[in-house]
Amino acid sequence: MIKRLWTNAWLQFALAVSIITAAAAPTARAADVFDLDQSHCSIVFSVSHMNMSYTYGMFRQAQARITLDRENPAATQFQMTINAESIDTNNPGRDSHLKGPDFFDTATYPAITFESTTVVLDSRPQQGVIYQVTGNLTMHGVSRQVTLPIQLLGEGPGPDGKAHAGFLTQTELKRSDFGMTKFVENKMVGDAIGITVSFEGIKQEPGAVQSR
């Protein structure tokens, strides 16, 4: 009888400890999903013209989704799709040429896409939060692996009352790597393209997040 009472008391004690321990254990924080804030996105590029000046342009339409996993940065993801037809260099004639077969050929290749495959958190905290993002960039029907340094510039509530996160990446690509070689040989239009992308994402509530 005494042995049975002792066994029951021990089981009750063990159960209470397990409940307390489970309650005290920190719960894993779910990753945050941000969709592109269309009104705060700038996709700007520059290219040399005859080694005398730089011409600047931008793409005005894009979609993006960012999944930030702060506890496991390797699970963070970046996805962006740019409407190549939305190119704008402030010159309608030049824009029409860029959309044609000599360059982007937007009738055949309407989208420029980037999808991350590997994300590593930079180990230099003095420079802020920077992700070294490797992924597949597809442009003009050609896919290449590139690595982009994407900096988390800041987070906080936006004018809409929702949580926002802002990012910046700057890099340089060769258009010839993506099959756009017109005027490269005579250097009328440079091969190296400088790219700056600054964008904000709006945090999505868990029930509102849908796969793309």
VENRAMO-V323243 format. One record per residue. N is the residue number from 1. PHI is phi in whole degrees, 0 to 359 (999 if undefined). PSI is psi in degrees with one decimal (999 if undefined). Layout:
n/phi/psi
N/PHI/PSI
N/PHI/PSI
This chain:
n/phi/psi
1/999/-46.1
2/296/-39.8
3/297/-40.4
4/295/-43.6
5/298/-41.2
6/296/-41.6
7/296/-44.5
8/296/-41.0
9/296/-40.6
10/295/-40.9
11/296/-41.1
12/295/-38.5
13/295/-45.1
14/297/-39.5
15/295/-42.0
16/296/-41.2
17/296/-42.4
18/295/-36.6
19/293/-43.8
20/295/-42.3
21/296/-42.3
22/296/-39.1
23/291/-33.4
24/279/-21.2
25/293/134.9
26/292/139.6
27/272/144.1
28/293/134.4
29/279/129.8
30/289/151.0
31/295/146.7
32/265/136.9
33/250/128.9
34/239/132.0
35/256/151.2
36/301/133.1
37/275/103.9
38/301/-28.9
39/276/-6.7
40/228/65.5
41/216/124.1
42/232/121.5
43/242/100.2
44/244/141.4
45/226/159.1
46/223/148.0
47/212/143.7
48/288/139.2
49/246/107.7
50/55/27.1
51/58/23.8
52/244/-24.6
53/200/175.0
54/243/135.2
55/259/134.1
56/248/147.4
57/209/178.8
58/207/162.5
59/252/130.6
60/263/-8.1
61/228/130.5
62/202/163.8
63/228/148.4
64/205/153.6
65/222/133.0
66/238/128.4
67/248/109.9
68/261/116.5
69/248/98.7
70/288/-28.1
71/279/-24.9
72/222/81.2
73/306/-27.8
74/296/-20.5
75/270/-1.6
76/293/146.1
77/222/146.3
78/231/130.6
79/224/135.1
80/214/138.8
81/234/124.7
82/250/135.0
83/280/105.4
84/298/-27.1
85/292/-16.5
86/272/13.0
87/299/140.7
88/214/113.7
89/245/17.3
90/66/27.9
91/208/102.6
92/304/-38.9
93/295/-44.4
94/294/-39.8
95/299/-41.9
96/298/-40.6
97/296/-43.0
98/295/-30.2
99/283/-15.2
100/277/-175.0
101/298/-24.0
102/292/-23.2
103/229/-104.8
104/286/-24.7
105/49/60.4
106/294/-21.7
107/295/-32.9
108/266/-36.5
109/234/80.5
110/286/-15.1
111/233/146.8
112/248/125.7
113/233/149.2
114/225/132.5
115/222/122.6
116/289/148.8
117/239/-29.1
118/219/133.4
119/231/126.7
120/235/129.8
121/285/126.4
122/298/141.5
123/268/15.8
124/248/82.8
125/298/-23.0
126/295/-18.8
127/265/9.0
128/85/-168.1
129/274/112.3
130/233/128.4
131/258/130.5
132/270/106.4
133/251/114.3
134/260/135.6
135/195/-177.0
136/260/119.6
137/257/122.3
138/244/122.5
139/212/136.2
140/56/33.3
141/78/5.6
142/245/130.8
143/253/131.9
144/222/150.0
145/275/128.7
146/227/158.0
147/240/125.3
148/244/133.1
149/276/111.3
150/250/116.2
151/264/132.1
152/277/106.0
153/282/-33.8
154/177/164.0
155/221/151.8
156/162/177.1
157/289/137.9
158/267/-179.6
159/299/-23.1
160/276/-0.6
161/85/-4.6
162/265/159.6
163/287/132.9
164/240/155.1
165/223/136.2
166/244/142.3
167/227/158.9
168/215/135.9
169/221/141.9
170/225/134.1
171/204/179.4
172/223/135.7
173/232/158.6
174/259/123.9
175/293/-27.0
176/295/-25.5
177/294/-17.4
178/246/23.6
179/79/11.8
180/256/93.0
181/248/1.2
182/301/129.1
183/69/8.9
184/289/-43.8
185/296/-41.5
186/269/3.0
187/62/20.2
188/295/-38.5
189/234/127.6
190/296/159.7
191/273/-38.8
192/284/130.2
193/242/118.1
194/278/136.1
195/229/131.7
196/232/126.2
197/234/117.6
198/240/129.2
199/206/154.8
200/245/147.9
201/243/148.0
202/255/125.3
203/296/134.0
204/261/136.7
205/292/145.6
206/308/-39.4
207/286/-17.3
208/265/-9.2
209/283/126.1
210/237/147.2
211/291/153.4
212/254/999
